[in-house]
Amino acid sequence: MPFRPSRRGLVPPFIAMDVLRAANEREAAGHSVIHLEVGQPGTPAPEIVLDAARRALAKDRIGYTDALGIAPLREAIARHYREQYGIAVEPADIVVTTGSSAAFQLAFLAAFEPGDRVALAAPGYPAYRNILTALDLEPVLIEVGENAHYQPNPELLAEAGDLAGLIVASPANPTGTMIPAAALERLSEYCRERQIRLVSDEIYHGITYEETPQTARAFGDDAIVINSFSKYYSMTGWRLGWMVVPPDLKRSVECLAQNFYISPPALSQLAAIPVFGCRAELDGHVARYRANRDRLIETMRSVGLTRFAPAEGAFYLYVDVSALTRDSVEFCRRLLAETGVAVTPGRDFDPLHGDSWIRLSFAGSTEDIAEASRRLSLWLPQVG
């Protein structure tokens, strides 16, 4: 019998990364490309982070750390919860991870058994369902739209059957919608009463335009909270995130982390400690994202694309292009080939209805968004 991939390995691709590869190949061939396909800030890490990294390289051996992360960083994260949310989180509750991607893997392995059914929104972040599938868990897609503000709610969950878990994101990818504090508290109570483990993805906290987000930790210590240094803190390539772990999962998460990752990257941990003091600089990035969002919305409306999710946070615009295509993958391929603007097909985020949607990231520079808007305003009216 010939060798073949395992069934667990046959998950769908993360299409945004396929688009990035195609865009990079086009760029390497000498063509102009504007990257609106990935959620990556157009700015590097703050200078204070770079300085801390330089000092660490000069003086630290950059070896293994505790599997849960270095104490000074865990203390800084716990202090962040006191200062930003007004809640007490102990450093012992914090697990530093190799990006939020590792945190999701640790969370799903620690909290769920093979075959468990875990609910998540559609549209939603594709890696949720693909990681669940690879771990022999069953993703249960909750169809959300304008009727539910693109977010799960108890009424929709009640129709989903028996569930072991629920993943929520506020602000959400790709829609940018948020769950108000009262609604998040209601979801937390619903899950607690039914023994549904809540996993709250909070990696876009800090990048909000309409209201201040609340953490699920404010409503009890049984939810798994996941956050990251990638988005608000502009540290994508440093591959660093964290979890706030319920008491019953601490040792399980630690043992899994020891065996899967040994420890998070030491250099990234040492560099990240001072980043919580950079809010003025980072909020300046958020102001730019807001202006970029408004520019893209104006462009979409000018060409007759007027249906999109309300981008209350994160840095994405999720746009209905059903008037132009029913094949978002081919649509995005053509867009890149003919204009050099890279965007992500909605199919990545919603296998049910995503062929009529696209996601545009507005995390880049003001100049890039302006040029992308110009190209889109010329190309889109010719399509269809």
C-alpha angles and dihedrals in degrees: 000000000000121000115263138173118273118257089245090057094055095086122141116268124260091249094200088064091049088053090049090053092050091047092049091050090052090048092049088054089060101261125133114254131182111200113222093141103085132051097240124135114240090227131077124237115291115278091247088061092050090049091051090050092051091051091048092050090051098045111017126073091224094223135148117311132198109298089242093052136262117309097237092056094046088050091050091051092049089050089051090060092052093048100040103033104020094235132123115244119169120224086237088065092058124091116188112213142188093264124313088284090071089045091058091051092049092046095050094046094047098044107036141053124221109279095025115142115235121187125219137164124267112238092044145124107307097215090067094065094036094052090046090051093048089053093051093253122134117240110214109202115216108202108225131176141141089319090065100026087253090289135106117255134183092262092057092042091054088064094051100076126227112354133187095190148009127208117203131176125198113206088027133215120253100008103044091220122145136215110230115233094253092051092047090052089051091051091048092053092046091053094044093052091052098039092246111152110231118215111192117198106204100164093125095053108131093036100088134128108186109031142003114262124234125217121238087231088074089070100049143318097256096083122087109233120200126192138163145208090221105084117030091023093048094229104124099143094046088074099216132142140144145222133213100215129204115242094249093056102043099098093040092052091047093052092046091049091049092054100038103038109006087212141339116268107293096210092051092050094051092047095049098058096088097041093093088070093060100078096124091056093042093048086055088061089051090054088055091049089053091053090047091050092052091049093052093046090052090050094049092049092048090061095044100262100129104152116086138133115269104262098215093154145356115047106275137106113205107201133191108229097170089124088064107032148001092201109066094178093058090040091056092044090055093044091055094044095047103036108015091238111133117206133159125252117242089232087078091064102031122030089184104055106355097108088083097050140067133195123222121192115216095187093110132090124300089245093054093049091049092051092044089051090052093051093045093049089055098042105039097062089057094055126089 
